[in-house]
Amino acid sequence: MTDAIPESTSADQPLVDVPLNLMKMALTLLDREEDSGSVSACLLQEAIDTRSKR
């Protein structure tokens, strides 16, 4: 019998202060994927833009 992994939403997760250069590196890796128009890449780009304006 395996233990069920509880479903968690992003609201359950604590906020993490991610360095801007790490976010840019992740975006570069996502852009190399076949599906460069992914939701993850778009959300990450928005986070980078927001952080850059601080």
PDBQT receptor file of N, H, CA, C and O in Angstrom, charges set to zero:
ATOM      1  N   MET A   1       0.851  -1.174   0.000  1.00  0.00    +0.000 N 
ATOM      2  CA  MET A   1       0.000   0.000   0.000  1.00  0.00    +0.000 C 
ATOM      3  C   MET A   1       0.899   1.241   0.000  1.00  0.00    +0.000 C 
ATOM      4  O   MET A   1       1.869   1.318   0.754  1.00  0.00    +0.000 OA
ATOM      5  N   THR A   2       0.566   2.186  -0.840  1.00  0.00    +0.000 N 
ATOM      6  H   THR A   2      -0.222   2.123  -1.452  1.00  0.00    +0.000 HD
ATOM      7  CA  THR A   2       1.367   3.407  -0.911  1.00  0.00    +0.000 C 
ATOM      8  C   THR A   2       0.631   4.547  -0.232  1.00  0.00    +0.000 C 
ATOM      9  O   THR A   2      -0.599   4.594  -0.208  1.00  0.00    +0.000 OA
ATOM     10  N   ASP A   3       1.402   5.449   0.308  1.00  0.00    +0.000 N 
ATOM     11  H   ASP A   3       2.401   5.411   0.288  1.00  0.00    +0.000 HD
ATOM     12  CA  ASP A   3       0.809   6.631   0.932  1.00  0.00    +0.000 C 
ATOM     13  C   ASP A   3       0.383   7.606  -0.148  1.00  0.00    +0.000 C 
ATOM     14  O   ASP A   3       1.117   7.848  -1.106  1.00  0.00    +0.000 OA
ATOM     15  N   ALA A   4      -0.786   8.152   0.012  1.00  0.00    +0.000 N 
ATOM     16  H   ALA A   4      -1.382   7.955   0.790  1.00  0.00    +0.000 HD
ATOM     17  CA  ALA A   4      -1.275   9.145  -0.945  1.00  0.00    +0.000 C 
ATOM     18  C   ALA A   4      -0.595  10.480  -0.667  1.00  0.00    +0.000 C 
ATOM     19  O   ALA A   4      -0.454  10.898   0.482  1.00  0.00    +0.000 OA
ATOM     20  N   ILE A   5      -0.184  11.124  -1.722  1.00  0.00    +0.000 N 
ATOM     21  H   ILE A   5      -0.298  10.785  -2.656  1.00  0.00    +0.000 HD
ATOM     22  CA  ILE A   5       0.415  12.446  -1.588  1.00  0.00    +0.000 C 
ATOM     23  C   ILE A   5      -0.720  13.461  -1.579  1.00  0.00    +0.000 C 
ATOM     24  O   ILE A   5      -1.509  13.516  -2.523  1.00  0.00    +0.000 OA
ATOM     25  N   PRO A   6      -0.811  14.261  -0.527  1.00  0.00    +0.000 N 
ATOM     26  CA  PRO A   6      -1.925  15.218  -0.466  1.00  0.00    +0.000 C 
ATOM     27  C   PRO A   6      -1.801  16.283  -1.555  1.00  0.00    +0.000 C 
ATOM     28  O   PRO A   6      -0.711  16.761  -1.871  1.00  0.00    +0.000 OA
ATOM     29  N   GLU A   7      -2.935  16.628  -2.104  1.00  0.00    +0.000 N 
ATOM     30  H   GLU A   7      -3.820  16.240  -1.848  1.00  0.00    +0.000 HD
ATOM     31  CA  GLU A   7      -2.977  17.695  -3.109  1.00  0.00    +0.000 C 
ATOM     32  C   GLU A   7      -2.728  19.018  -2.396  1.00  0.00    +0.000 C 
ATOM     33  O   GLU A   7      -3.317  19.284  -1.349  1.00  0.00    +0.000 OA
ATOM     34  N   SER A   8      -1.867  19.835  -2.955  1.00  0.00    +0.000 N 
ATOM     35  H   SER A   8      -1.389  19.619  -3.805  1.00  0.00    +0.000 HD
ATOM     36  CA  SER A   8      -1.660  21.154  -2.366  1.00  0.00    +0.000 C 
ATOM     37  C   SER A   8      -1.787  22.195  -3.461  1.00  0.00    +0.000 C 
ATOM     38  O   SER A   8      -1.433  21.959  -4.616  1.00  0.00    +0.000 OA
ATOM     39  N   THR A   9      -2.289  23.324  -3.080  1.00  0.00    +0.000 N 
ATOM     40  H   THR A   9      -2.577  23.516  -2.141  1.00  0.00    +0.000 HD
ATOM     41  CA  THR A   9      -2.429  24.418  -4.034  1.00  0.00    +0.000 C 
ATOM     42  C   THR A   9      -1.320  25.422  -3.788  1.00  0.00    +0.000 C 
ATOM     43  O   THR A   9      -0.645  25.375  -2.760  1.00  0.00    +0.000 OA
ATOM     44  N   SER A  10      -1.136  26.318  -4.720  1.00  0.00    +0.000 N 
ATOM     45  H   SER A  10      -1.684  26.357  -5.556  1.00  0.00    +0.000 HD
ATOM     46  CA  SER A  10      -0.095  27.329  -4.548  1.00  0.00    +0.000 C 
ATOM     47  C   SER A  10      -0.391  28.222  -3.346  1.00  0.00    +0.000 C 
ATOM     48  O   SER A  10       0.523  28.822  -2.780  1.00  0.00    +0.000 OA
ATOM     49  N   ALA A  11      -1.655  28.314  -2.956  1.00  0.00    +0.000 N 
ATOM     50  H   ALA A  11      -2.398  27.827  -3.416  1.00  0.00    +0.000 HD
ATOM     51  CA  ALA A  11      -2.012  29.123  -1.791  1.00  0.00    +0.000 C 
ATOM     52  C   ALA A  11      -1.458  28.504  -0.508  1.00  0.00    +0.000 C 
ATOM     53  O   ALA A  11      -1.232  29.207   0.477  1.00  0.00    +0.000 OA
ATOM     54  N   ASP A  12      -1.240  27.181  -0.523  1.00  0.00    +0.000 N 
ATOM     55  H   ASP A  12      -1.423  26.610  -1.323  1.00  0.00    +0.000 HD
ATOM     56  CA  ASP A  12      -0.697  26.492   0.643  1.00  0.00    +0.000 C 
ATOM     57  C   ASP A  12       0.811  26.673   0.774  1.00  0.00    +0.000 C 
ATOM     58  O   ASP A  12       1.373  26.457   1.848  1.00  0.00    +0.000 OA
ATOM     59  N   GLN A  13       1.461  27.065  -0.304  1.00  0.00    +0.000 N 
ATOM     60  H   GLN A  13       1.005  27.241  -1.176  1.00  0.00    +0.000 HD
ATOM     61  CA  GLN A  13       2.919  27.172  -0.337  1.00  0.00    +0.000 C 
ATOM     62  C   GLN A  13       3.371  28.526   0.209  1.00  0.00    +0.000 C 
ATOM     63  O   GLN A  13       2.766  29.551  -0.102  1.00  0.00    +0.000 OA
ATOM     64  N   PRO A  14       4.431  28.537   1.022  1.00  0.00    +0.000 N 
ATOM     65  CA  PRO A  14       4.964  29.832   1.471  1.00  0.00    +0.000 C 
ATOM     66  C   PRO A  14       5.651  30.541   0.308  1.00  0.00    +0.000 C 
ATOM     67  O   PRO A  14       6.196  29.889  -0.583  1.00  0.00    +0.000 OA
ATOM     68  N   LEU A  15       5.628  31.865   0.313  1.00  0.00    +0.000 N 
ATOM     69  H   LEU A  15       5.186  32.395   1.037  1.00  0.00    +0.000 HD
ATOM     70  CA  LEU A  15       6.294  32.628  -0.736  1.00  0.00    +0.000 C 
ATOM     71  C   LEU A  15       7.802  32.508  -0.571  1.00  0.00    +0.000 C 
ATOM     72  O   LEU A  15       8.321  32.531   0.545  1.00  0.00    +0.000 OA
ATOM     73  N   VAL A  16       8.492  32.382  -1.690  1.00  0.00    +0.000 N 
ATOM     74  H   VAL A  16       8.070  32.364  -2.596  1.00  0.00    +0.000 HD
ATOM     75  CA  VAL A  16       9.944  32.248  -1.679  1.00  0.00    +0.000 C 
ATOM     76  C   VAL A  16      10.527  33.403  -2.473  1.00  0.00    +0.000 C 
ATOM     77  O   VAL A  16      10.057  33.704  -3.570  1.00  0.00    +0.000 OA
ATOM     78  N   ASP A  17      11.539  34.047  -1.931  1.00  0.00    +0.000 N 
ATOM     79  H   ASP A  17      11.920  33.802  -1.039  1.00  0.00    +0.000 HD
ATOM     80  CA  ASP A  17      12.203  35.149  -2.618  1.00  0.00    +0.000 C 
ATOM     81  C   ASP A  17      13.289  34.562  -3.520  1.00  0.00    +0.000 C 
ATOM     82  O   ASP A  17      14.382  34.235  -3.058  1.00  0.00    +0.000 OA
ATOM     83  N   VAL A  18      12.979  34.434  -4.798  1.00  0.00    +0.000 N 
ATOM     84  H   VAL A  18      12.091  34.699  -5.174  1.00  0.00    +0.000 HD
ATOM     85  CA  VAL A  18      13.893  33.832  -5.765  1.00  0.00    +0.000 C 
ATOM     86  C   VAL A  18      14.745  34.930  -6.396  1.00  0.00    +0.000 C 
ATOM     87  O   VAL A  18      14.206  35.939  -6.849  1.00  0.00    +0.000 OA
ATOM     88  N   PRO A  19      16.068  34.748  -6.433  1.00  0.00    +0.000 N 
ATOM     89  CA  PRO A  19      16.930  35.749  -7.066  1.00  0.00    +0.000 C 
ATOM     90  C   PRO A  19      16.585  35.933  -8.544  1.00  0.00    +0.000 C 
ATOM     91  O   PRO A  19      16.240  34.978  -9.240  1.00  0.00    +0.000 OA
ATOM     92  N   LEU A  20      16.686  37.170  -9.004  1.00  0.00    +0.000 N 
ATOM     93  H   LEU A  20      16.967  37.946  -8.439  1.00  0.00    +0.000 HD
ATOM     94  CA  LEU A  20      16.340  37.508 -10.382  1.00  0.00    +0.000 C 
ATOM     95  C   LEU A  20      17.168  36.709 -11.383  1.00  0.00    +0.000 C 
ATOM     96  O   LEU A  20      16.633  36.249 -12.392  1.00  0.00    +0.000 OA
ATOM     97  N   ASN A  21      18.459  36.537 -11.125  1.00  0.00    +0.000 N 
ATOM     98  H   ASN A  21      18.893  36.911 -10.305  1.00  0.00    +0.000 HD
ATOM     99  CA  ASN A  21      19.297  35.803 -12.079  1.00  0.00    +0.000 C 
ATOM    100  C   ASN A  21      18.882  34.339 -12.180  1.00  0.00    +0.000 C 
ATOM    101  O   ASN A  21      19.019  33.735 -13.244  1.00  0.00    +0.000 OA
ATOM    102  N   LEU A  22      18.378  33.759 -11.095  1.00  0.00    +0.000 N 
ATOM    103  H   LEU A  22      18.266  34.250 -10.231  1.00  0.00    +0.000 HD
ATOM    104  CA  LEU A  22      17.900  32.380 -11.128  1.00  0.00    +0.000 C 
ATOM    105  C   LEU A  22      16.617  32.276 -11.947  1.00  0.00    +0.000 C 
ATOM    106  O   LEU A  22      16.424  31.311 -12.686  1.00  0.00    +0.000 OA
ATOM    107  N   MET A  23      15.734  33.276 -11.813  1.00  0.00    +0.000 N 
ATOM    108  H   MET A  23      15.890  34.060 -11.212  1.00  0.00    +0.000 HD
ATOM    109  CA  MET A  23      14.504  33.278 -12.608  1.00  0.00    +0.000 C 
ATOM    110  C   MET A  23      14.832  33.400 -14.093  1.00  0.00    +0.000 C 
ATOM    111  O   MET A  23      14.210  32.735 -14.921  1.00  0.00    +0.000 OA
ATOM    112  N   LYS A  24      15.804  34.246 -14.437  1.00  0.00    +0.000 N 
ATOM    113  H   LYS A  24      16.309  34.786 -13.765  1.00  0.00    +0.000 HD
ATOM    114  CA  LYS A  24      16.190  34.406 -15.841  1.00  0.00    +0.000 C 
ATOM    115  C   LYS A  24      16.796  33.122 -16.392  1.00  0.00    +0.000 C 
ATOM    116  O   LYS A  24      16.561  32.769 -17.547  1.00  0.00    +0.000 OA
ATOM    117  N   MET A  25      17.577  32.420 -15.567  1.00  0.00    +0.000 N 
ATOM    118  H   MET A  25      17.768  32.707 -14.628  1.00  0.00    +0.000 HD
ATOM    119  CA  MET A  25      18.167  31.162 -15.998  1.00  0.00    +0.000 C 
ATOM    120  C   MET A  25      17.068  30.123 -16.262  1.00  0.00    +0.000 C 
ATOM    121  O   MET A  25      17.130  29.385 -17.246  1.00  0.00    +0.000 OA
ATOM    122  N   ALA A  26      16.073  30.072 -15.386  1.00  0.00    +0.000 N 
ATOM    123  H   ALA A  26      16.022  30.672 -14.587  1.00  0.00    +0.000 HD
ATOM    124  CA  ALA A  26      14.962  29.140 -15.565  1.00  0.00    +0.000 C 
ATOM    125  C   ALA A  26      14.181  29.470 -16.831  1.00  0.00    +0.000 C 
ATOM    126  O   ALA A  26      13.758  28.566 -17.552  1.00  0.00    +0.000 OA
ATOM    127  N   LEU A  27      13.988  30.754 -17.105  1.00  0.00    +0.000 N 
ATOM    128  H   LEU A  27      14.332  31.488 -16.519  1.00  0.00    +0.000 HD
ATOM    129  CA  LEU A  27      13.271  31.160 -18.311  1.00  0.00    +0.000 C 
ATOM    130  C   LEU A  27      14.044  30.736 -19.557  1.00  0.00    +0.000 C 
ATOM    131  O   LEU A  27      13.444  30.293 -20.536  1.00  0.00    +0.000 OA
ATOM    132  N   THR A  28      15.361  30.868 -19.528  1.00  0.00    +0.000 N 
ATOM    133  H   THR A  28      15.848  31.229 -18.733  1.00  0.00    +0.000 HD
ATOM    134  CA  THR A  28      16.187  30.445 -20.656  1.00  0.00    +0.000 C 
ATOM    135  C   THR A  28      16.012  28.956 -20.907  1.00  0.00    +0.000 C 
ATOM    136  O   THR A  28      15.901  28.529 -22.057  1.00  0.00    +0.000 OA
ATOM    137  N   LEU A  29      15.986  28.168 -19.851  1.00  0.00    +0.000 N 
ATOM    138  H   LEU A  29      16.076  28.514 -18.918  1.00  0.00    +0.000 HD
ATOM    139  CA  LEU A  29      15.798  26.725 -20.003  1.00  0.00    +0.000 C 
ATOM    140  C   LEU A  29      14.406  26.400 -20.528  1.00  0.00    +0.000 C 
ATOM    141  O   LEU A  29      14.254  25.507 -21.362  1.00  0.00    +0.000 OA
ATOM    142  N   LEU A  30      13.385  27.117 -20.048  1.00  0.00    +0.000 N 
ATOM    143  H   LEU A  30      13.509  27.842 -19.371  1.00  0.00    +0.000 HD
ATOM    144  CA  LEU A  30      12.029  26.888 -20.544  1.00  0.00    +0.000 C 
ATOM    145  C   LEU A  30      11.912  27.256 -22.017  1.00  0.00    +0.000 C 
ATOM    146  O   LEU A  30      11.202  26.591 -22.771  1.00  0.00    +0.000 OA
ATOM    147  N   ASP A  31      12.604  28.311 -22.427  1.00  0.00    +0.000 N 
ATOM    148  H   ASP A  31      13.180  28.851 -21.815  1.00  0.00    +0.000 HD
ATOM    149  CA  ASP A  31      12.558  28.734 -23.826  1.00  0.00    +0.000 C 
ATOM    150  C   ASP A  31      13.187  27.707 -24.752  1.00  0.00    +0.000 C 
ATOM    151  O   ASP A  31      12.863  27.663 -25.939  1.00  0.00    +0.000 OA
ATOM    152  N   ARG A  32      14.080  26.882 -24.228  1.00  0.00    +0.000 N 
ATOM    153  H   ARG A  32      14.343  26.918 -23.264  1.00  0.00    +0.000 HD
ATOM    154  CA  ARG A  32      14.717  25.846 -25.039  1.00  0.00    +0.000 C 
ATOM    155  C   ARG A  32      13.805  24.654 -25.267  1.00  0.00    +0.000 C 
ATOM    156  O   ARG A  32      14.066  23.830 -26.145  1.00  0.00    +0.000 OA
ATOM    157  N   GLU A  33      12.746  24.555 -24.491  1.00  0.00    +0.000 N 
ATOM    158  H   GLU A  33      12.534  25.224 -23.779  1.00  0.00    +0.000 HD
ATOM    159  CA  GLU A  33      11.775  23.476 -24.661  1.00  0.00    +0.000 C 
ATOM    160  C   GLU A  33      11.026  23.680 -25.978  1.00  0.00    +0.000 C 
ATOM    161  O   GLU A  33      10.982  24.790 -26.508  1.00  0.00    +0.000 OA
ATOM    162  N   GLU A  34      10.443  22.609 -26.497  1.00  0.00    +0.000 N 
ATOM    163  H   GLU A  34      10.479  21.707 -26.066  1.00  0.00    +0.000 HD
ATOM    164  CA  GLU A  34       9.691  22.706 -27.753  1.00  0.00    +0.000 C 
ATOM    165  C   GLU A  34       8.520  23.665 -27.639  1.00  0.00    +0.000 C 
ATOM    166  O   GLU A  34       8.250  24.436 -28.560  1.00  0.00    +0.000 OA
ATOM    167  N   ASP A  35       7.831  23.621 -26.519  1.00  0.00    +0.000 N 
ATOM    168  H   ASP A  35       8.050  22.995 -25.770  1.00  0.00    +0.000 HD
ATOM    169  CA  ASP A  35       6.639  24.448 -26.318  1.00  0.00    +0.000 C 
ATOM    170  C   ASP A  35       7.040  25.745 -25.620  1.00  0.00    +0.000 C 
ATOM    171  O   ASP A  35       6.761  25.933 -24.436  1.00  0.00    +0.000 OA
ATOM    172  N   SER A  36       7.696  26.634 -26.360  1.00  0.00    +0.000 N 
ATOM    173  H   SER A  36       7.923  26.481 -27.322  1.00  0.00    +0.000 HD
ATOM    174  CA  SER A  36       8.219  27.857 -25.738  1.00  0.00    +0.000 C 
ATOM    175  C   SER A  36       7.118  28.823 -25.316  1.00  0.00    +0.000 C 
ATOM    176  O   SER A  36       7.379  29.738 -24.536  1.00  0.00    +0.000 OA
ATOM    177  N   GLY A  37       5.907  28.645 -25.805  1.00  0.00    +0.000 N 
ATOM    178  H   GLY A  37       5.695  27.901 -26.438  1.00  0.00    +0.000 HD
ATOM    179  CA  GLY A  37       4.807  29.513 -25.418  1.00  0.00    +0.000 C 
ATOM    180  C   GLY A  37       4.045  28.970 -24.230  1.00  0.00    +0.000 C 
ATOM    181  O   GLY A  37       2.853  29.237 -24.079  1.00  0.00    +0.000 OA
ATOM    182  N   SER A  38       4.718  28.217 -23.392  1.00  0.00    +0.000 N 
ATOM    183  H   SER A  38       5.686  28.000 -23.515  1.00  0.00    +0.000 HD
ATOM    184  CA  SER A  38       4.045  27.568 -22.272  1.00  0.00    +0.000 C 
ATOM    185  C   SER A  38       3.593  28.581 -21.221  1.00  0.00    +0.000 C 
ATOM    186  O   SER A  38       4.117  29.691 -21.131  1.00  0.00    +0.000 OA
ATOM    187  N   VAL A  39       2.624  28.169 -20.446  1.00  0.00    +0.000 N 
ATOM    188  H   VAL A  39       2.198  27.267 -20.519  1.00  0.00    +0.000 HD
ATOM    189  CA  VAL A  39       2.101  29.014 -19.376  1.00  0.00    +0.000 C 
ATOM    190  C   VAL A  39       3.203  29.294 -18.357  1.00  0.00    +0.000 C 
ATOM    191  O   VAL A  39       3.303  30.408 -17.843  1.00  0.00    +0.000 OA
ATOM    192  N   SER A  40       4.022  28.298 -18.065  1.00  0.00    +0.000 N 
ATOM    193  H   SER A  40       3.941  27.393 -18.483  1.00  0.00    +0.000 HD
ATOM    194  CA  SER A  40       5.107  28.486 -17.094  1.00  0.00    +0.000 C 
ATOM    195  C   SER A  40       6.062  29.576 -17.540  1.00  0.00    +0.000 C 
ATOM    196  O   SER A  40       6.461  30.420 -16.737  1.00  0.00    +0.000 OA
ATOM    197  N   ALA A  41       6.431  29.566 -18.811  1.00  0.00    +0.000 N 
ATOM    198  H   ALA A  41       6.107  28.881 -19.463  1.00  0.00    +0.000 HD
ATOM    199  CA  ALA A  41       7.352  30.576 -19.334  1.00  0.00    +0.000 C 
ATOM    200  C   ALA A  41       6.724  31.958 -19.257  1.00  0.00    +0.000 C 
ATOM    201  O   ALA A  41       7.400  32.930 -18.918  1.00  0.00    +0.000 OA
ATOM    202  N   CYS A  42       5.446  32.054 -19.566  1.00  0.00    +0.000 N 
ATOM    203  H   CYS A  42       4.897  31.265 -19.841  1.00  0.00    +0.000 HD
ATOM    204  CA  CYS A  42       4.756  33.352 -19.511  1.00  0.00    +0.000 C 
ATOM    205  C   CYS A  42       4.693  33.876 -18.080  1.00  0.00    +0.000 C 
ATOM    206  O   CYS A  42       4.946  35.056 -17.837  1.00  0.00    +0.000 OA
ATOM    207  N   LEU A  43       4.357  33.004 -17.137  1.00  0.00    +0.000 N 
ATOM    208  H   LEU A  43       4.151  32.046 -17.335  1.00  0.00    +0.000 HD
ATOM    209  CA  LEU A  43       4.281  33.421 -15.738  1.00  0.00    +0.000 C 
ATOM    210  C   LEU A  43       5.654  33.810 -15.204  1.00  0.00    +0.000 C 
ATOM    211  O   LEU A  43       5.782  34.767 -14.440  1.00  0.00    +0.000 OA
ATOM    212  N   LEU A  44       6.672  33.069 -15.608  1.00  0.00    +0.000 N 
ATOM    213  H   LEU A  44       6.567  32.292 -16.228  1.00  0.00    +0.000 HD
ATOM    214  CA  LEU A  44       8.018  33.390 -15.166  1.00  0.00    +0.000 C 
ATOM    215  C   LEU A  44       8.477  34.720 -15.744  1.00  0.00    +0.000 C 
ATOM    216  O   LEU A  44       9.129  35.501 -15.051  1.00  0.00    +0.000 OA
ATOM    217  N   GLN A  45       8.148  34.988 -16.999  1.00  0.00    +0.000 N 
ATOM    218  H   GLN A  45       7.618  34.353 -17.562  1.00  0.00    +0.000 HD
ATOM    219  CA  GLN A  45       8.521  36.264 -17.608  1.00  0.00    +0.000 C 
ATOM    220  C   GLN A  45       7.833  37.421 -16.888  1.00  0.00    +0.000 C 
ATOM    221  O   GLN A  45       8.444  38.469 -16.681  1.00  0.00    +0.000 OA
ATOM    222  N   GLU A  46       6.569  37.243 -16.504  1.00  0.00    +0.000 N 
ATOM    223  H   GLU A  46       6.072  36.391 -16.672  1.00  0.00    +0.000 HD
ATOM    224  CA  GLU A  46       5.859  38.278 -15.753  1.00  0.00    +0.000 C 
ATOM    225  C   GLU A  46       6.534  38.532 -14.408  1.00  0.00    +0.000 C 
ATOM    226  O   GLU A  46       6.659  39.678 -13.978  1.00  0.00    +0.000 OA
ATOM    227  N   ALA A  47       6.967  37.461 -13.745  1.00  0.00    +0.000 N 
ATOM    228  H   ALA A  47       6.866  36.530 -14.095  1.00  0.00    +0.000 HD
ATOM    229  CA  ALA A  47       7.643  37.610 -12.456  1.00  0.00    +0.000 C 
ATOM    230  C   ALA A  47       8.965  38.347 -12.616  1.00  0.00    +0.000 C 
ATOM    231  O   ALA A  47       9.320  39.181 -11.782  1.00  0.00    +0.000 OA
ATOM    232  N   ILE A  48       9.695  38.041 -13.685  1.00  0.00    +0.000 N 
ATOM    233  H   ILE A  48       9.407  37.363 -14.362  1.00  0.00    +0.000 HD
ATOM    234  CA  ILE A  48      10.965  38.716 -13.950  1.00  0.00    +0.000 C 
ATOM    235  C   ILE A  48      10.725  40.197 -14.215  1.00  0.00    +0.000 C 
ATOM    236  O   ILE A  48      11.435  41.050 -13.682  1.00  0.00    +0.000 OA
ATOM    237  N   ASP A  49       9.728  40.500 -15.033  1.00  0.00    +0.000 N 
ATOM    238  H   ASP A  49       9.151  39.807 -15.466  1.00  0.00    +0.000 HD
ATOM    239  CA  ASP A  49       9.418  41.898 -15.341  1.00  0.00    +0.000 C 
ATOM    240  C   ASP A  49       9.039  42.669 -14.078  1.00  0.00    +0.000 C 
ATOM    241  O   ASP A  49       9.478  43.802 -13.878  1.00  0.00    +0.000 OA
ATOM    242  N   THR A  50       8.224  42.048 -13.232  1.00  0.00    +0.000 N 
ATOM    243  H   THR A  50       7.868  41.128 -13.395  1.00  0.00    +0.000 HD
ATOM    244  CA  THR A  50       7.803  42.684 -11.989  1.00  0.00    +0.000 C 
ATOM    245  C   THR A  50       8.997  42.913 -11.073  1.00  0.00    +0.000 C 
ATOM    246  O   THR A  50       9.143  43.989 -10.493  1.00  0.00    +0.000 OA
ATOM    247  N   ARG A  51       9.847  41.903 -10.943  1.00  0.00    +0.000 N 
ATOM    248  H   ARG A  51       9.728  41.029 -11.414  1.00  0.00    +0.000 HD
ATOM    249  CA  ARG A  51      11.025  42.015 -10.071  1.00  0.00    +0.000 C 
ATOM    250  C   ARG A  51      11.997  43.062 -10.592  1.00  0.00    +0.000 C 
ATOM    251  O   ARG A  51      12.617  43.778  -9.805  1.00  0.00    +0.000 OA
ATOM    252  N   SER A  52      12.134  43.157 -11.903  1.00  0.00    +0.000 N 
ATOM    253  H   SER A  52      11.631  42.575 -12.542  1.00  0.00    +0.000 HD
ATOM    254  CA  SER A  52      13.074  44.110 -12.501  1.00  0.00    +0.000 C 
ATOM    255  C   SER A  52      12.656  45.555 -12.249  1.00  0.00    +0.000 C 
ATOM    256  O   SER A  52      13.499  46.451 -12.229  1.00  0.00    +0.000 OA
ATOM    257  N   LYS A  53      11.356  45.783 -12.056  1.00  0.00    +0.000 N 
ATOM    258  H   LYS A  53      10.671  45.055 -12.073  1.00  0.00    +0.000 HD
ATOM    259  CA  LYS A  53      10.845  47.141 -11.850  1.00  0.00    +0.000 C 
ATOM    260  C   LYS A  53      11.018  47.615 -10.416  1.00  0.00    +0.000 C 
ATOM    261  O   LYS A  53      10.806  48.794 -10.131  1.00  0.00    +0.000 OA
ATOM    262  N   ARG A  54      11.396  46.731  -9.515  1.00  0.00    +0.000 N 
ATOM    263  H   ARG A  54      11.569  45.774  -9.747  1.00  0.00    +0.000 HD
ATOM    264  CA  ARG A  54      11.552  47.102  -8.094  1.00  0.00    +0.000 C 
ATOM    265  C   ARG A  54      12.703  48.031  -7.891  1.00  0.00    +0.000 C 
ATOM    266  O   ARG A  54      12.974  48.440  -6.762  1.00  0.00    +0.000 OA
TER     267      ARG A  54
